[in-house]
Amino acid sequence: MTDVLSDKNMEAILSTLGEKSPKGVEKKRNVQAYDFKKALRFSQDQIRTLSRIHENFSRLLSSYFSAQLRTYVQVGVEVVAEISYHEFVDNVQKKSMLGVFEAAPLQGSMVMEFSPNVVHVMFDRLLGGQGHVLEKDSELTEIEISVIERVFAKALDCFQEAWLSVVKLSPELKEIEVNSQFLTTSPPNETVILVKLQTKIGNVEGVINICLPHVVLEQILPKLSAKHWLANQKKAIEAHEVIALEEKLHGTKMEIKAVLGQSMIEFGDFLNLKKGDVIRLDESYDSPVTLQVDNKLKFYAQPGVSKGRMAIQVTEVSAQGIFFNDE
C-alpha cells in the first residue's frame, strides 16, 4: 500500500525548514601577525644565487689574502640573510673598519665591514709581524686606516670577478668609516642582504660582512636566478680559463738558437773531420743570422757582443711570422 502524506504532515515538514540548525562547535583559526615593515623582498632562489656568488668571492679572497699576508687564510660564507639596514648598523662591531663602495652600473652604495680582529691581524702581518691581535683600547690610527684601505681596494677586485657570472661591475671604494653611526648609505628600514664571511687568518678568527641594499640590487634582480647564474657561470669559467692559460703561456720556456749558417758535406768527410779543418758555409760573412724558435725560423739577427758575452740583435721578423698556427 502506498503511503500518502496528509496536508497536516506536509505542513509539519515545511515548518522545520525555517528552523535554524543547532550550532556546531566553531573551529579556532590560527592567525599570525604580519609585519609589513619586514616584508620579504628577495626570493629564496635569489638568496641562493647570492650565496653562490659570494662563495666564489670568498675563495678569491682566500687566495688573495694568503698571498698578501704570507700565511694561510680561510674565508667562507656563513650566512646570507635578508635584514633591515638599521639591524646591520646596530650589529657592526666596535672598532670595525667599514668600506663604503659603489659598483657601476648599479646605483647606490654598499658596505663592506672588516671586524677588529681582521683589521689588527692584517695590519700586523703587512708590517712584517707574526699576525697577533693587538690588545688596545685606542682608536685606529691614520697609518692603520691607510694600510687597510689598500686591502679594501684590492678586495673589490675580487668582488668584481665574483660577480662576472651575473653582471660586469666596476667597484670603486668611496670612503672609509670607523663609526657605524655615521653611515648614511640607506634609510633605516631599507631591506638589505647581509653576507657574513667567517674569516680565519692564521690562528685568528674574525668576520667580513657585506651589506647589499635592495634598492641597489633591484635593477638586476631578474638576473639573480639559478638558471641565469648557471648559464653565465660557464661563460665566466671559460673566460677565466683563457686568462689563466695566457698567464701560464707567458711563463713557458722556449728554446731559441741562432744559426750562423749551413753546409752539405759527404759522410766520408764527416768521419775524417779533425781539429783545424775548415767548413765553408752557404752564407756570406755579412749575411744575417737566422734565429729559430723550437727549430722554426722566426727572426733574422746580427751577431755581436753585449757585456762580454756573445749576443744577437734581432733585425727582422721572418715572413712566416712569430706565430706557430700558420705553419
Residue, then its C-alpha position, 0 to 999 in steps of 0.5 A: m500500500t502506498d503511503v500518502l502524506s496528509d496536508k497536516n504532515m506536509e505542513a509539519i515538514l515545511s515548518t522545520l525548514g525555517e528552523k535554524s540548525p543547532k550550532g556546531v562547535e566553531k573551529k579556532r583559526n590560527v592567525q599570525a601577525y604580519d609585519f609589513k615593515k619586514a616584508l620579504r623582498f628577495s626570493q629564496d632562489q635569489i638568496r641562493t644565487l647570492s650565496r653562490i656568488h659570494e662563495n666564489f668571492s670568498r675563495l678569491l679572497s682566500s687566495y688573495f689574502s694568503a698571498q698578501l699576508r704570507t700565511y694561510v687564510q680561510v674565508g667562507v660564507e656563513v650566512v646570507a640573510e635578508i635584514s633591515y639596514h638599521e639591524f646591520v648598523d646596530n650589529v657592526q662591531k666596535k672598532s670595525m673598519l667599514g668600506v663604503f663602495e659603489a659598483a657601476p652600473l648599479q646605483g647606490s652604495m654598499v658596505m663592506e665591514f672588516s671586524p677588529n680582529v681582521v683589521h689588527v691581524m692584517f695590519d700586523r702581518l703587512l708590517g712584517g709581524q707574526g699576525h697577533v691581535l693587538e690588545k688596545d683600547s685606542e682608536l685606529t690610527e691614520i697609518e692603520i686606516s691607510v694600510i687597510e684601505r689598500v686591502f679594501a681596494k684590492a678586495l673589490d677586485c675580487f668582488q668584481e670577478a665574483w660577480l662576472s657570472v651575473v653582471k660586469l661591475s666596476p667597484e670603486l671604494k668611496e670612503i672609509e668609516v670607523n663609526s657605524q653611526f655615521l653611515t648614511t648609505s640607506p634609510p633605516n628600514e631599507t631591506v638589505i642582504l647581509v653576507k657574513l664571511q667567517t674569516k680565519i687568518g692564521n690562528v685568528e678568527g674574525v668576520i667580513n660582512i657585506c651589506l647589499p641594499h635592495v634598492v641597489l640590487e633591484q635593477i638586476l634582480p631578474k638576473l639573480s636566478a639559478k638558471h641565469w647564474l648557471a648559464n653565465q657561470k660557464k661563460a665566466i669559467e671559460a673566460h677565466e680559463v683563457i686568462a689563466l692559460e695566457e698567464k701560464l703561456h707567458g711563463t713557458k720556456m722556449e728554446i731559441k738558437a741562432v744559426l750562423g749558417q749551413s753546409m752539405i758535406e759527404f759522410g766520408d768527410f764527416l768521419n775524417l773531420k779533425k781539429g783545424d779543418v775548415i767548413r765553408l758555409d752557404e752564407s756570406y760573412d755579412s749575411p744575417v743570422t737566422l734565429q729559430v724558435d723550437n727549430k722554426l725560423k722566426f727572426y733574422a739577427q746580427p751577431g755581436v757582443s753585449k757585456g762580454r758575452m756573445a749576443i744577437q740583435v734581432t733585425e727582422v721578423s721572418a715572413q712566416g711570422i712569430f706565430f706557430n698556427d700558420e705553419 
